[in-house]
Amino acid sequence: MTSLDQLPLRDDLRGKKPYGAPMLDVPVTLNVNENTHPVPSAVRESIVAAVGDALESINRYPDREFTALREALAGFVSTQSAVSVHSDQVWAANGSNEVLQHVLQAFGGPGRSVLGFPPTYSMHPIIAEATGTKWVTAERDAEFAISPETAVAAIEHHNPNVVFFCAPNNPTGTGVSLETIEAAYDATDGIVLVDEAYIEFAPDAYPSAISLLARRERLLISRTMSKAFAFAGARVGYLVADPAVIDALRLVRLPYHLSALTQAAAVAALGHSDIMLAMVDDIRAQRDRLLHELPARGYPVTQSVANFVLFSGVTNPQETFQGLLDHGVLVRDVGIANSLRVTAGTEAETTAFLEALDRLAQ
């Protein structure tokens, strides 16, 4: 059998590893920050009806401009953020990963670089490498923060074409202040992208970068329906930015990149955003429970505004990971020393995780 090193692979991809979150059939899966609550039956019925209607014309190509979906997303963002967003400011793709890929295809690429602040979302460097964009990094401040001064110093040092902020940050759950984003924008002539995949789980007082969009044509906000909307299997991510940015992304997307079935399902789900987001308060409560219960058990936590918690004090992460798995609970080893990450699931799932952790300590 032919091995990978026998193929004429691009030199810059040799030795790289693909995204590899474990996919295991266990009772409690809390490793990839999904919304573990099922989609409510009323929403499922609407989605099934919308997909059924879309099947009537499945022999034809879908709306290349996904007009109805962009209008629905613009309405949703406007309602949630109290910032008026128009459909010509919205882009969508198969998950936020494809959105980020489009951004780096348009504004990154060979001879260009993107700046990130690890530990951060593991797909950011993978997407950079896949698009031939150089991935450059800068250190964070204490407690995984990024001050305006730290961001500006990193930009001045690396002079990147694109800057990525993950806010709330995966895997730490920490936020990024608007002051930091503003300072970074003013320090560069390039693109500043704020990945807000987990924004719906943040406290109400946590500010979204959507509020900074006015008169900042190089500021991009990416989001997803995978998390708060419990839509991970549907693969719908989106971006809000200046209309000129949307025009740039049209240059690199594949034609008809969003299927008619995906568009129909997403529009139907957005029509029930109030029901879909009713689960968010439950998830926030379980996150806050983890933030309280883990330190009480001797595991310090990073203060999270996302739907997951990074906890430290783990003497042997691999051993604890396996021990939890043996008890039917899957969490995530994100490669941070003496730490593991757990998603805030349902109340029953959180209880199962904590009880499994307690059994390991006996």
Helices and strands as residue ranges (DSSP letters): G 4-6, G 11-13, E 28-29, H 41-55, H 67-81, G 87-89, E 90-93, H 95-107, E 113-116, H 123-130, E 134-137, G 142-144, H 148-158, E 162-166, H 178-187, E 191-195, G 199-201, G 209-212, E 219-224, G 232-234, E 237-240, H 243-250, H 260-270, H 273-276, H 278-296, E 308-311, H 317-326, E 329-330, E 340-343, H 347-361
